[in-house]
Amino acid sequence: GLVSRGRSAVTGARTNGWQDVARYYTVSFPAALYRARRWWMPVAAVSMVVTVLIAWWMATHPEVRNSLIAPDDLRELTRPGGQYEAYYSDRPASSFAAQVWTNNAWIAVQCLLFGIALGIPVLVVMWVNVVNLGVGVGLMASAGRLDVFLGLLIPHGLLELTTVFVSGGLGLRLGWTLIDPGPRTRAVALAEQGRSIIGMGIGLATVLAVAGVLEAFVTPSGLPTWARISIGVVAEAAFLTYALVLGRKAAASGEFGDVDAADRADLQPVAA
């Protein structure tokens, strides 16, 4: 008992687990999102520009479309009730939500982990994601059904794509840390940045779970298109407010999104 009390007096006592969870979602995660905004916001902007260019190229160049898909298959894919529309409603909503969440979480995890390879594989993952999106938009636009496609994409896609862009930006940030560790040794910089970024995987998985629920229950619902789009816009606005407003407040208090100081290793000071 004496040793236990002495240890608590010297090192401090652990907080309740639920307090740690609450602190993560209200302080650590939004602070890390805010501090990384200079990485994921440009990734989002560049990705959307490339998506629009690919979609335009696909929609205005029949020879490009024909090299990818036969005209009969294109009509089947883009017709009312075709594969693009049926994708969101041909499976039970609960299992579809789980499938969507698993797939998107895997993409996010790849972006986070691939950062250790100087971020180069992250660019490949982001490129594949952007090409798939651009081709889909372009094919539906060529069939004159772009409004239908966007009505299906926006309710869940805004939040889903933003989360993927955040993951890509974080992966690139981790890769850049290996190149420029700043006034820290490379090992220390990688450990600190890695803990913060990999720890964000929990929060990003939570956001993707919300996007999966929207994709499974809102996108294929019988709600009017304006209502479904409004729900997607509100979800996206809530996330951006969480990241940029609450995150700014947490970052201003000195939070970096790393684990608590009591859980970090003690490091000997070194010259920059």
C-alpha positions as CSV (number, residue, x, y, z in Angstrom):
1,G,0.0,0.0,0.0
2,L,2.8,2.4,0.9
3,V,4.6,1.7,-2.4
4,S,1.4,2.2,-4.3
5,R,0.7,5.5,-2.7
6,G,4.2,6.6,-3.2
7,R,4.1,5.8,-6.9
8,S,0.9,7.8,-7.3
9,A,2.5,10.7,-5.4
10,V,5.5,10.7,-7.7
11,T,4.1,9.7,-11.1
12,G,0.5,10.7,-10.7
13,A,-2.6,8.5,-10.9
14,R,-4.2,7.3,-14.2
15,T,-7.5,8.9,-15.1
16,N,-10.6,7.0,-15.7
17,G,-10.8,5.3,-19.1
18,W,-14.0,7.2,-20.1
19,Q,-12.3,10.5,-19.3
20,D,-9.5,9.5,-21.7
21,V,-12.0,8.8,-24.4
22,A,-13.8,12.0,-23.8
23,R,-10.6,14.0,-23.9
24,Y,-9.5,12.3,-27.1
25,Y,-12.7,13.3,-29.0
26,T,-13.0,16.8,-27.5
27,V,-9.3,17.8,-27.3
28,S,-6.7,15.5,-28.9
29,F,-8.4,14.6,-32.1
30,P,-9.7,18.0,-33.1
31,A,-6.3,19.6,-32.2
32,A,-4.5,17.2,-34.4
33,L,-6.9,17.8,-37.3
34,Y,-6.4,21.6,-36.9
35,R,-2.6,21.4,-36.8
36,A,-2.6,19.2,-39.9
37,R,-4.9,21.5,-41.9
38,R,-2.1,22.8,-44.0
39,W,-1.6,19.3,-45.3
40,W,-5.1,17.9,-45.8
41,M,-6.8,21.0,-47.1
42,P,-4.5,21.4,-50.1
43,V,-4.8,17.6,-50.7
44,A,-8.6,18.1,-50.8
45,A,-8.3,21.0,-53.2
46,V,-5.9,19.3,-55.6
47,S,-7.9,16.1,-55.5
48,M,-11.2,17.9,-56.4
49,V,-9.5,19.8,-59.3
50,V,-8.1,16.6,-60.7
51,T,-11.4,14.9,-60.3
52,V,-13.2,17.6,-62.3
53,L,-10.6,17.5,-65.0
54,I,-10.9,13.7,-65.3
55,A,-14.7,13.9,-65.3
56,W,-14.6,16.6,-68.1
57,W,-12.2,14.5,-70.2
58,M,-14.3,11.4,-69.8
59,A,-17.6,13.2,-70.6
60,T,-16.4,15.1,-73.6
61,H,-14.2,12.5,-75.3
62,P,-16.3,9.5,-76.6
63,E,-13.1,7.7,-77.8
64,V,-11.9,7.7,-74.2
65,R,-15.1,6.3,-72.8
66,N,-15.2,3.6,-75.6
67,S,-11.7,2.5,-74.7
68,L,-12.9,1.8,-71.1
69,I,-16.4,0.5,-71.6
70,A,-18.5,-0.7,-74.5
71,P,-21.5,1.6,-75.4
72,D,-24.0,-1.1,-74.4
73,D,-22.4,-1.7,-71.1
74,L,-22.3,2.1,-70.5
75,R,-26.0,2.4,-71.1
76,E,-26.7,-0.5,-68.7
77,L,-24.4,1.2,-66.1
78,T,-25.9,4.7,-66.3
79,R,-29.6,4.0,-67.1
80,P,-32.3,4.7,-64.5
81,G,-32.2,1.9,-62.0
82,G,-28.8,0.8,-63.5
83,Q,-25.7,-0.4,-61.7
84,Y,-24.7,3.0,-60.4
85,E,-28.1,3.6,-58.7
86,A,-28.6,-0.1,-57.7
87,Y,-25.3,-0.1,-55.9
88,Y,-26.8,1.8,-53.0
89,S,-29.9,-0.3,-52.5
90,D,-29.2,-3.9,-53.7
91,R,-28.0,-5.1,-50.2
92,P,-29.4,-4.8,-46.7
93,A,-28.6,-1.4,-45.3
94,S,-26.9,-2.7,-42.2
95,S,-24.5,-5.0,-44.0
96,F,-23.9,-2.4,-46.7
97,A,-22.9,0.2,-44.0
98,A,-20.5,-2.3,-42.5
99,Q,-19.0,-3.1,-46.0
100,V,-18.6,0.6,-46.8
101,W,-17.1,1.4,-43.5
102,T,-14.6,-1.4,-43.8
103,N,-13.5,-0.4,-47.3
104,N,-13.1,3.3,-46.5
105,A,-11.4,2.6,-43.2
106,W,-8.9,0.4,-45.1
107,I,-8.2,3.2,-47.5
108,A,-7.6,5.6,-44.6
109,V,-5.3,3.2,-42.8
110,Q,-3.2,2.7,-46.0
111,C,-2.8,6.5,-46.3
112,L,-1.7,6.7,-42.6
113,L,0.7,3.8,-42.6
114,F,2.2,4.4,-46.1
115,G,3.5,7.7,-44.8
116,I,6.5,5.9,-43.4
117,A,7.6,5.3,-47.0
118,L,8.2,9.0,-47.5
119,G,4.5,9.3,-48.4
120,I,5.0,8.1,-52.0
121,P,2.5,5.2,-51.8
122,V,0.0,7.7,-50.3
123,L,0.1,9.5,-53.7
124,V,-0.7,6.3,-55.5
125,V,-3.7,5.5,-53.2
126,M,-5.0,9.1,-53.6
127,W,-4.6,8.9,-57.4
128,V,-6.6,5.7,-57.7
129,N,-9.4,7.1,-55.5
130,V,-9.5,10.3,-57.6
131,V,-9.5,8.5,-60.9
132,N,-12.4,6.2,-59.8
133,L,-14.4,9.2,-58.7
134,G,-13.7,11.2,-61.8
135,V,-14.5,8.3,-64.2
136,G,-17.9,7.7,-62.4
137,V,-18.8,11.4,-62.6
138,G,-17.7,11.6,-66.3
139,L,-19.7,8.5,-67.3
140,M,-22.9,9.7,-65.7
141,A,-22.4,13.2,-67.1
142,S,-22.0,11.7,-70.6
143,A,-25.4,10.0,-70.2
144,G,-27.0,13.3,-69.1
145,R,-27.6,12.0,-65.6
146,L,-25.0,14.0,-63.6
147,D,-27.7,15.4,-61.4
148,V,-28.8,11.9,-60.4
149,F,-25.2,10.9,-59.7
150,L,-24.5,13.9,-57.5
151,G,-27.8,13.4,-55.7
152,L,-26.5,10.0,-54.8
153,L,-22.9,11.0,-54.0
154,I,-23.2,14.2,-52.0
155,P,-25.3,12.9,-49.0
156,H,-22.4,10.7,-47.9
157,G,-19.6,11.6,-50.2
158,L,-18.7,15.0,-48.8
159,L,-17.9,13.5,-45.4
160,E,-16.4,10.3,-46.8
161,L,-14.1,12.1,-49.2
162,T,-13.0,14.7,-46.7
163,T,-12.0,11.9,-44.3
164,V,-10.0,10.2,-47.1
165,F,-8.3,13.6,-47.9
166,V,-7.5,14.1,-44.2
167,S,-5.9,10.6,-44.2
168,G,-3.9,11.4,-47.3
169,G,-2.7,14.7,-45.9
170,L,-1.6,13.0,-42.6
171,G,0.3,10.3,-44.5
172,L,2.2,12.9,-46.5
173,R,2.9,14.8,-43.3
174,L,4.4,11.7,-41.7
175,G,6.5,11.1,-44.8
176,W,7.8,14.7,-44.8
177,T,8.8,14.3,-41.1
178,L,11.4,11.8,-42.3
179,I,12.8,14.3,-44.7
180,D,12.6,17.4,-42.4
181,P,12.4,16.4,-38.7
182,G,12.9,20.0,-37.6
183,P,14.8,20.8,-34.3
184,R,14.5,17.1,-33.2
185,T,16.3,14.0,-33.9
186,R,14.7,12.0,-36.8
187,A,13.7,9.2,-34.4
188,V,12.1,11.5,-31.9
189,A,10.3,13.5,-34.6
190,L,9.0,10.3,-36.2
191,A,7.8,8.9,-32.9
192,E,5.9,12.0,-31.9
193,Q,4.4,12.5,-35.4
194,G,3.7,8.8,-35.8
195,R,1.9,8.6,-32.4
196,S,-0.3,11.6,-33.3
197,I,-1.2,10.4,-36.8
198,I,-1.7,6.8,-36.0
199,G,-3.8,7.8,-33.0
200,M,-6.0,9.8,-35.3
201,G,-7.0,6.5,-37.0
202,I,-9.6,6.0,-34.2
203,G,-11.2,9.3,-34.8
204,L,-11.1,9.0,-38.6
205,A,-12.7,5.5,-38.3
206,T,-15.5,7.1,-36.3
207,V,-16.1,9.7,-38.9
208,L,-16.1,7.0,-41.6
209,A,-18.7,5.1,-39.6
210,V,-21.0,8.1,-39.8
211,A,-20.4,8.4,-43.5
212,G,-21.1,4.7,-43.9
213,V,-24.5,5.1,-42.1
214,L,-25.3,8.0,-44.4
215,E,-24.4,6.0,-47.5
216,A,-26.5,3.0,-46.4
217,F,-29.6,4.7,-44.9
218,V,-29.8,8.2,-46.3
219,T,-28.4,8.0,-49.9
220,P,-30.8,5.2,-51.1
221,S,-33.8,6.5,-49.0
222,G,-37.0,7.9,-50.4
223,L,-36.3,11.4,-49.2
224,P,-36.3,14.2,-51.7
225,T,-32.9,14.9,-53.3
226,W,-32.7,18.3,-51.7
227,A,-33.3,16.7,-48.2
228,R,-30.6,14.0,-48.8
229,I,-28.1,16.6,-50.0
230,S,-28.9,18.9,-47.1
231,I,-28.2,16.1,-44.6
232,G,-24.8,15.5,-46.3
233,V,-24.0,19.3,-46.3
234,V,-24.9,19.5,-42.6
235,A,-22.7,16.5,-41.7
236,E,-19.8,18.0,-43.7
237,A,-20.3,21.5,-42.0
238,A,-20.3,19.8,-38.6
239,F,-17.0,18.0,-39.3
240,L,-15.3,21.2,-40.5
241,T,-16.6,23.1,-37.5
242,Y,-15.3,20.4,-35.3
243,A,-11.9,20.3,-37.0
244,L,-11.3,24.1,-37.5
245,V,-13.2,25.7,-34.6
246,L,-13.0,23.3,-31.8
247,G,-9.6,22.2,-33.1
248,R,-8.3,25.7,-33.1
249,K,-9.3,26.2,-29.5
250,A,-7.6,22.9,-28.5
251,A,-4.4,23.8,-30.4
252,A,-4.3,27.2,-28.9
253,S,-4.2,25.6,-25.4
254,G,-1.0,23.8,-26.5
255,E,-2.5,20.5,-27.5
256,F,-0.7,18.6,-30.2
257,G,-2.8,15.5,-30.5
258,D,0.0,13.4,-29.0
259,V,-0.5,11.1,-25.9
260,D,-0.4,12.7,-22.5
261,A,3.0,13.9,-21.3
262,A,2.8,11.3,-18.5
263,D,2.7,8.5,-21.1
264,R,5.6,9.8,-23.2
265,A,9.2,8.7,-22.8
266,D,11.6,11.0,-21.0
267,L,14.1,12.3,-23.6
268,Q,17.5,13.7,-23.0
269,P,17.8,17.3,-24.4
270,V,19.9,17.5,-27.6
271,A,21.3,20.4,-29.6
272,A,19.2,21.4,-32.7
